[in-house]
Amino acid sequence: MSAKDVTSPERKQWTNPIEFFLTLVAFAVGLGNVWRFPYLCFKNGGGAFLIPYTIMLIFIGAPVFYLELTLGQFTSAGPLVVWKVNPLLRGIGYASMATNCFWGLYYMVLISYCFYYLIASFQLIVPWSTCNNWWNTALCTDQKTLANFSRIDLTLMKNMTSSPSEEYFYRRVLQISSGVEKTDGFVIELVISLAVAWLICFLALSKGVQSLGKVAYFTALFPYAMLTVLIIRGATLSGAVEGIKFYMGTVNLTVLKNPSVWKDACTQVFYALSCCSGGLIAMASFNNFNNNIYRDTIAICCVTWFTSIFSGFAIFTVLGHMATKMGVSVSDVAKGGPGLAFVVFPEGLSMMPFAPVWCVLFFLMMCTLGFGSEFSIMETVMASMIDEFKIYLNTPKKIILFRFGLSFLFFLLGLSMVTRGGLYVLNIVDQYLGGFPWLIIGVVELVCISWIYGMDNFCDDIAIMLGEERRPSKFWQICWKYISPLILLFTIIFSSLFYQDVTLDDYTYPTWALALGWMVVIICLGWLPYMFFVEICRRGTWGIIKEARFPHEKWGPARDEHRQLSRRYTKHVAAKNFSMQTLSTIDIIEPDGIYNSKQSITSF
């Protein structure tokens, strides 16, 4: 029996809407909410940063989020299949999938760091609080020594000493080399942590969304419990008020004149909501056809906004306490990115009474946040490939073996980031992936749906799912068609004009390493022109290009009963016979059932 003779298993769905909602929460709320947003607030005018962040969330984040959920739920298909809506732009799905693969690779390495710290926290004295370890240097200066210096002395010695937590992260955990060209072998402990993390990921996703939905009850809710505990404890520490003042107490409205602040807000919204990675489309594709995704969009955007601010209080109360004990300003200890999570914050926790307890809780929360996002990232990759090759992956056993094989492959690829030069590689992938790819994919998505497929068509599709009373208002239509793509274009242009080479603290990458970063961008975005020209060559003539603007004949709801809800999707209506912009006459059908193209087609 050939593969084509075997019927592929029916596409699974979420057990209930709560599982879908919690999975979106776990997907959207990740490590970046802890180490990225609080630092951006501190860097960009304190509470004033909430103004551009909120505006970008309303006019970019929510519209793109709603659009992607709609596409996934309406077609019950993953990001590779859903772009049959426009065959010439099928590259959007492959570009999203490429970014997702790179994202999943380095994100799991960050989780392995968290897992390493979690295991190391189960000691009476956490190892990053002292300087009498084999990995410490003569420059290491612990808190007891620093307490004997004046503030002036501390300022003079700032670049002449290193903290125990800094040396623990770079010299013990990473055993970092002097440059990206010097891999110097694997860090065995990180390899083991990475292997365990991928095993957990496989087990959580072994049954697809059915197992992912159950795990989401823990990965979505537990971090909020831990954040609440950390905030309550942090509020009782000396110096907590100073930390909060630096975080939100100062409102410098003059920073709003700086375009870079708005650029940071735009990119942070994409990070926070996980837009344009294909994940939202994939998660929504397992929904019931009539699930209220409009409600979910508003709720998730509010949850993300609240969580970003909420987590900042947990971070800055501890940083305020740390700065007070060291006799320095909060600005001297605040950092962004992994440096905050693995250097500064662990050092702050080590100064608290019962430090191991708080370190265990913090890194358990970080592992949970990381896995909550990683599970959705990898389920997007796995489910999309299963959709694409369902002729061959047509039995539960084959699907489980495929999931295991893909997890193992990603583990092998991730080994490049757990060598002694691995942090340099991880930083390149992170910086280049989070710049242009997602923003450009976002622009192409919006143009494809709003201008080519047609805003009226898209709104009709939403009305089929949610009812005519929930047809998108003018606000959503204007955002999809004008505001969101224009803001994204501005952000892309601004980023290009003020582009700076990627660095890692004081380390400057060689030219060939920066070229590898641009290769990451090309691998992600190269699918857009590649698939465009493949379609042109396959179809042959310019006249066929005009036809290829229209949706594939199989575009639309996956189930026949849902296709019958609109005459545009019945078998009597050929996809190439109707205009991309729906007019009031689009559903005109003659009494004999033949579609009257003359009455419904307008010039495009």
C-alpha positions in Angstrom: 0.0 0.0 0.0 1.4 3.4 -1.0 1.5 6.4 1.3 -1.2 8.1 -0.7 -3.6 5.2 -0.1 -3.5 5.7 3.7 -5.9 8.2 5.0 -4.1 10.8 7.2 -5.5 11.2 10.7 -8.0 13.9 11.3 -6.5 17.2 12.5 -6.7 17.5 16.2 -8.3 20.4 18.1 -8.0 22.0 21.5 -10.1 20.2 24.1 -11.7 23.5 25.1 -11.2 27.3 24.5 -9.4 27.7 27.8 -6.5 25.6 26.7 -6.1 27.7 23.6 -6.2 30.9 25.6 -3.7 29.7 28.2 -1.4 28.4 25.4 -1.4 31.8 23.8 -0.6 33.4 27.2 2.3 31.0 27.7 3.4 31.7 24.1 3.2 35.4 24.2 4.6 35.9 27.8 8.1 34.7 27.7 11.7 35.4 28.9 11.7 38.8 27.1 9.0 40.1 29.4 11.3 39.6 32.3 14.6 40.9 31.0 13.8 43.1 28.0 10.7 45.2 28.7 11.8 46.4 32.2 15.2 47.5 30.9 13.6 49.3 27.9 11.4 51.3 30.3 14.4 52.3 32.4 16.4 53.2 29.3 13.6 55.1 27.5 12.2 57.6 30.1 10.7 55.3 32.7 6.9 55.5 32.8 7.0 57.7 29.6 7.9 54.5 27.6 4.4 53.2 28.3 3.0 55.8 26.0 4.7 54.6 22.8 4.5 51.0 23.9 0.7 51.2 24.4 0.2 53.1 21.1 2.2 50.5 19.2 0.3 47.7 20.9 -3.0 49.2 19.8 -2.1 50.1 16.3 0.3 47.4 15.3 0.3 44.5 17.9 -3.4 43.9 18.2 -4.2 44.2 14.4 -1.4 41.8 13.4 -2.3 39.5 16.2 -6.0 39.5 15.2 -5.2 39.0 11.5 -3.0 35.9 12.2 -5.5 34.3 14.5 -8.2 34.8 11.9 -6.1 33.2 9.1 -5.3 30.1 11.2 -8.8 29.6 12.6 -10.6 30.2 9.2 -8.5 27.7 7.3 -7.7 25.2 10.0 -4.2 25.1 8.5 -0.7 26.0 9.6 1.5 28.8 8.3 2.9 26.8 5.4 -0.5 26.0 4.0 -2.5 29.1 4.9 -0.8 31.3 2.4 -2.5 29.5 -0.5 -4.6 32.7 -0.2 -2.0 34.1 -2.6 0.3 31.5 -4.3 2.8 34.2 -5.4 3.3 35.1 -1.7 3.5 31.6 -0.3 7.0 32.5 0.8 5.5 34.3 3.8 4.8 30.9 5.4 8.3 29.6 4.7 9.9 32.8 5.9 7.9 32.6 9.1 8.9 29.0 9.6 12.6 29.8 9.1 12.5 32.5 11.7 10.6 30.1 14.0 13.3 27.5 13.6 16.2 29.9 14.5 14.1 31.2 17.4 13.4 27.7 18.7 17.2 26.9 18.5 18.6 29.7 20.6 15.6 29.9 22.9 16.1 26.4 24.1 19.8 27.2 24.8 18.6 30.1 27.0 16.3 27.6 28.8 19.3 25.3 29.3 21.0 28.2 31.1 18.0 28.6 33.3 18.0 24.9 34.0 21.7 25.0 34.9 21.1 27.8 37.4 18.1 26.1 38.8 20.1 22.9 39.7 22.9 25.1 41.1 20.5 26.9 43.4 20.0 23.8 45.5 22.9 24.6 47.8 23.2 26.3 51.2 25.4 29.0 49.7 24.7 29.8 46.0 28.0 29.6 44.1 27.7 33.0 42.4 27.8 34.8 45.8 31.5 34.1 46.8 34.9 34.6 45.3 36.7 31.5 46.7 35.9 29.1 43.8 38.3 27.6 41.3 36.8 29.7 38.4 37.3 33.1 40.2 40.1 35.5 39.3 42.1 38.0 41.4 39.7 40.7 40.2 36.7 39.1 41.9 35.3 41.3 44.7 32.4 40.1 46.8 29.8 42.2 48.6 31.6 42.0 52.0 34.7 43.5 50.5 32.7 46.2 48.6 30.9 47.2 51.8 34.2 48.6 53.1 34.7 51.0 50.2 33.2 54.5 49.8 31.0 55.4 46.8 33.9 57.4 45.2 36.2 54.3 45.6 33.5 52.1 44.0 33.2 54.5 41.0 37.0 54.4 40.5 37.1 50.6 40.9 34.1 50.0 38.6 36.2 48.7 35.7 38.9 47.2 37.8 36.9 44.5 39.6 34.3 41.9 38.6 31.5 40.5 40.6 31.1 36.8 41.7 27.9 36.4 39.6 29.6 37.8 36.6 32.5 35.4 36.8 30.2 32.6 37.6 28.2 33.1 34.4 31.1 33.8 32.0 33.8 31.6 33.6 31.9 28.7 35.1 28.6 28.3 33.3 29.7 29.4 29.8 33.5 29.0 30.2 33.6 31.6 27.5 36.4 31.8 25.0 38.0 35.0 23.8 36.1 35.2 20.5 33.5 33.6 18.2 36.3 31.9 16.2 37.5 29.9 19.2 34.8 27.3 20.0 37.3 25.3 22.3 35.0 22.3 22.7 31.6 21.8 24.4 30.6 22.8 27.9 29.5 19.3 29.1 27.1 20.6 31.7 25.3 22.8 29.2 25.1 19.9 26.7 23.4 17.8 29.3 21.0 20.6 30.3 20.2 21.2 26.6 19.5 17.4 26.1 17.2 17.3 29.1 15.4 20.5 27.9 14.7 19.0 24.4 13.6 15.7 26.0 11.0 17.6 28.1 9.9 19.5 25.0 9.4 16.2 23.0 7.4 14.7 25.9 5.2 17.8 26.2 4.5 17.8 22.4 4.3 14.0 21.8 0.6 14.2 21.3 0.4 17.7 19.7 -2.1 20.2 21.0 -3.8 17.6 23.2 -0.7 17.4 25.4 0.3 21.0 24.9 -3.1 22.2 26.1 -2.8 20.3 29.3 0.8 21.6 30.0 -0.4 25.2 29.4 -2.4 25.2 32.6 1.0 25.1 34.4 3.2 27.0 32.1 0.8 29.9 31.8 -0.3 30.3 35.4 2.7 29.3 37.5 4.9 32.2 36.5 2.3 34.7 37.7 2.3 33.0 41.1 6.1 33.2 41.3 6.1 36.9 40.1 3.6 37.8 42.8 5.7 36.1 45.5 8.9 37.8 44.3 7.1 41.2 44.2 5.8 40.8 47.7 9.2 39.8 49.0 11.0 42.5 47.0 8.7 45.2 48.4 9.9 44.4 51.9 13.6 44.9 51.1 15.5 48.0 51.8 16.0 50.1 48.7 13.0 48.6 46.9 11.4 52.1 46.6 14.5 53.4 44.9 14.4 50.6 42.4 10.7 51.3 41.6 11.5 55.0 41.2 14.1 54.2 38.5 11.7 51.8 36.8 8.4 53.8 36.8 8.8 56.7 39.2 10.4 59.0 36.7 8.5 60.2 33.6 10.7 61.9 31.1 8.4 62.9 28.3 11.2 64.6 26.3 12.3 61.1 25.2 9.2 60.8 23.0 10.9 63.1 20.6 13.5 60.5 19.9 12.5 58.1 17.1 14.6 55.3 18.6 12.2 55.1 21.5 9.3 54.5 19.1 11.4 51.9 17.3 12.1 50.1 20.6 8.4 50.1 21.4 7.5 48.7 18.0 10.0 45.8 18.2 9.1 45.1 21.8 5.4 44.7 20.8 6.5 42.1 18.2 8.6 40.3 20.8 5.8 40.4 23.4 3.0 39.1 21.2 5.2 36.7 19.1 3.8 38.1 15.9 4.8 37.0 12.4 6.6 33.8 13.5 3.8 31.6 12.3 3.0 30.5 15.8 -0.3 32.4 16.2 -1.5 31.0 12.9 -0.6 27.5 14.0 -2.2 27.7 17.4 -5.4 29.2 16.0 -5.6 26.5 13.4 -6.6 23.9 16.1 -9.6 26.0 17.1 -13.2 25.4 16.7 -14.3 27.3 13.5 -16.6 29.6 15.5 -14.3 30.4 18.4 -14.4 34.1 19.4 -10.9 35.1 18.5 -11.8 38.8 18.7 -12.3 38.3 22.4 -9.1 36.4 22.7 -7.1 39.1 20.8 -8.2 41.9 23.2 -7.7 39.7 26.3 -4.2 38.5 25.3 -3.1 42.0 24.4 -4.2 43.3 27.8 -2.5 40.3 29.6 0.7 41.0 27.8 0.6 44.7 28.6 0.0 44.0 32.2 2.6 41.2 32.5 5.3 43.3 31.0 4.8 46.0 33.6 4.1 43.6 36.4 7.4 41.7 35.9 9.3 44.9 36.0 8.3 45.5 39.6 9.7 42.1 40.6 13.0 42.9 38.9 13.5 46.5 40.0 12.6 46.0 43.7 15.5 43.5 43.9 17.8 45.8 41.9 17.0 48.7 44.2 17.9 46.5 47.2 21.1 45.5 45.5 22.1 49.1 44.7 21.4 50.2 48.3 23.6 47.4 49.7 26.4 48.3 47.3 26.1 52.0 47.9 25.6 52.8 44.2 22.8 54.0 41.9 20.3 51.7 40.4 21.6 52.8 37.0 24.9 51.3 37.8 23.5 47.8 38.3 20.7 47.8 35.7 21.3 45.8 32.6 19.2 44.4 29.7 19.1 41.0 28.0 20.6 37.8 29.4 23.0 39.9 31.5 20.0 40.9 33.7 18.7 37.4 34.2 22.0 35.5 34.7 24.4 38.2 36.2 22.6 41.1 37.8 19.5 39.5 39.2 21.1 36.4 40.6 23.6 38.7 42.4 20.7 40.6 43.8 18.9 37.5 45.0 22.1 36.3 46.7 22.0 39.3 49.0 18.6 38.4 50.3 18.0 36.3 53.4 17.4 32.6 52.5 19.0 33.3 49.1 18.8 29.7 47.8 15.0 29.6 48.2 14.5 32.8 46.2 17.0 31.6 43.5 15.1 28.3 43.1 11.8 30.1 42.8 13.2 32.6 40.3 14.9 30.1 38.0 12.0 27.7 38.2 9.8 30.6 37.0 12.3 31.4 34.2 12.3 27.7 33.1 8.5 27.7 33.1 8.3 31.0 31.1 10.8 29.6 28.6 9.2 26.3 28.1 5.8 27.9 27.8 7.0 29.8 24.7 9.3 27.0 23.4 6.5 24.5 23.4 4.4 26.7 21.1 7.4 27.6 18.9 8.2 23.9 18.3 4.6 22.8 17.9 4.3 25.4 15.2 7.3 23.9 13.4 6.1 20.3 13.9 2.4 20.8 13.1 3.3 22.9 10.0 5.6 20.2 8.6 3.0 17.5 9.4 0.4 19.5 7.5 2.8 19.9 4.5 3.7 16.2 4.4 0.5 14.6 5.7 0.5 12.1 2.8 3.6 10.5 4.4 3.0 11.3 8.1 -0.3 9.5 8.0 -0.3 7.4 11.2 0.1 8.3 14.9 3.3 6.2 15.2 4.9 8.0 12.2 4.0 11.4 13.7 5.5 10.6 17.1 8.7 9.3 15.5 8.8 12.5 13.4 8.4 14.7 16.4 11.2 12.8 18.2 13.5 13.0 15.2 12.9 16.7 14.7 13.6 17.3 18.4 16.8 15.4 18.2 17.8 17.3 15.0 17.3 20.6 16.8 19.3 19.4 19.7 22.2 18.6 17.4 22.0 22.0 15.7 21.8 23.7 19.1 25.2 22.2 20.2 26.9 25.0 18.2 25.6 27.4 21.0 26.8 25.4 24.0 30.5 25.4 23.0 32.9 27.8 24.8 32.2 30.3 22.0 28.5 29.5 21.9 27.3 32.8 23.5 28.8 34.7 20.5 26.8 32.6 18.1 23.6 32.9 20.2 23.9 36.7 20.3 24.3 37.0 16.6 21.2 34.9 15.9 19.2 36.7 18.5 20.2 40.2 17.3 19.7 39.6 13.6 16.6 37.6 13.9 14.8 40.2 16.1 15.6 43.1 13.7 14.4 43.0 10.1 12.8 39.6 9.5 9.7 39.8 11.6 9.0 43.4 10.7 9.3 42.8 6.9 7.2 39.7 7.2 4.6 41.8 9.0 4.5 44.3 6.2 4.1 41.7 3.5 1.4 39.9 5.4 -0.7 43.1 5.8 -0.2 44.0 2.1 -1.2 40.5 1.0 -4.4 40.4 3.0 -5.5 44.0 2.9 -4.6 45.0 -0.6 -4.4 41.8 -2.7 -6.8 39.4 -1.1 -9.1 42.3 -0.4 -10.3 43.9 2.8 -13.9 43.1 2.1 -13.1 39.5 1.4 -11.2 39.3 4.7 -14.0 40.9 6.7 -16.5 38.6 5.0 -14.4 35.6 6.2 -14.5 36.9 9.8 -18.2 37.4 9.6 -18.7 33.8 8.4 -16.8 32.6 11.5 -18.0 35.0 14.2 -21.3 36.3 12.9 -22.2 39.5 11.0 -22.4 41.4 14.3 -18.7 40.9 14.8 -17.6 42.1 11.3 -14.4 44.1 11.9 -15.1 47.8 12.4 -13.5 50.7 10.5 -10.7 50.9 13.1 -9.5 47.4 12.3 -9.8 47.9 8.6 -7.8 51.2 8.7 -5.1 49.6 10.8 -4.7 46.6 8.6 -4.7 48.7 5.4 -2.9 51.8 6.3 -1.6 52.5 9.9 0.1 49.2 10.7 2.0 48.7 7.4 3.1 52.4 7.4 4.4 52.3 11.0 6.3 49.0 10.3 7.8 50.5 7.1 8.9 53.6 9.1 10.5 51.3 11.7 12.3 49.3 9.0 13.6 52.5 7.3 14.7 54.0 10.6 16.5 50.8 11.6 18.3 50.7 8.3 19.4 54.3 8.5 20.8 54.0 12.0 22.0 50.5 11.7 25.0 49.6 13.9 27.1 46.4 13.9 26.2 43.8 16.5 28.5 43.6 19.5 28.5 41.6 22.7 29.4 44.0 25.6 32.9 45.2 24.6 33.5 42.5 22.1 33.6 43.5 18.4 32.7 40.7 16.0 34.9 40.0 12.9 33.5 40.8 9.5 32.9 37.1 8.6 30.8 36.6 11.8 28.6 39.6 11.0 28.2 38.1 7.5 26.8 35.0 9.2 24.3 37.2 10.9 23.1 38.6 7.6 23.0 35.0 6.3 20.4 34.3 9.0 18.4 37.3 7.7 18.7 36.0 4.1 17.7 32.4 5.0 14.6 33.8 6.6 13.5 36.5 4.1 15.0 34.8 1.0 11.9 32.6 0.8 9.8 35.6 -0.2 11.4 36.3 -3.6 12.3 32.6 -4.1 8.7 31.4 -3.9 7.6 34.3 -6.0 9.8 33.5 -8.9 9.2 29.8 -8.5 5.5 30.5 -9.1 6.3 32.7 -12.1 8.5 30.1 -13.7 6.1 27.3 -13.0 3.1 29.2 -14.5 5.0 30.5 -17.4 3.5 33.8 -18.7 2.7 37.2 -17.3 -1.0 36.5 -17.8 -0.7 33.6 -15.4 0.8 36.0 -12.8 -2.5 37.9 -12.8 -4.3 34.6 -12.2 -1.9 33.7 -9.4 -2.9 36.8 -7.4 -6.1 35.0 -6.6 -6.5 32.4 -3.9 -5.8 28.7 -4.6 -9.0 26.8 -5.3 -8.6 25.0 -1.9 -8.2 28.3 0.0 -10.9 28.8 2.7 -12.4 26.8 5.5 -11.1 23.3 5.8 -14.5 21.6 6.4 -17.2 21.3 3.8 -19.9 22.4 6.2 -18.1 25.6 6.8 -17.4 26.3 3.1 -21.2 26.1 2.5 -21.6 29.1 4.8 -20.6 31.4 1.9 -21.2 31.0 -1.8 -17.7 32.1 -2.5 -16.4 28.8 -1.2 -18.9 26.4 -2.8 -17.7 24.0 -5.5 -19.7 25.9 -8.2 -17.5 29.0 -7.6 -14.1 28.9 -9.2 -11.5 30.9 -7.3 -10.2 32.6 -10.4 -13.7 33.9 -11.3 -14.1 36.5 -8.6 -12.5 39.8 -7.8 -10.0 40.1 -5.0 -12.0 43.1 -3.6 -15.4 41.9 -2.6 -18.3 44.1 -3.8 -21.9 43.9 -2.9 -22.5 41.7 -5.9 -19.9 39.1 -5.1 -22.5 36.4 -4.1 -24.7 36.8 -7.1 -25.5 33.3 -8.4 -27.9 32.6 -11.2 -31.0 30.4 -10.6 -29.4 27.5 -12.3 -26.4 27.6 -9.9 -23.9 29.1 -12.4 -21.8 31.9 -11.0 -22.3 35.1 -13.0 -18.8 36.5 -13.3 -19.9 39.5 -15.4 -21.9 40.9 -12.5 -19.3 40.3 -9.8 -16.0 41.0 -11.3 -14.5 44.5 -11.2 -11.2 45.7 -12.3 -8.4 45.0 -9.8 
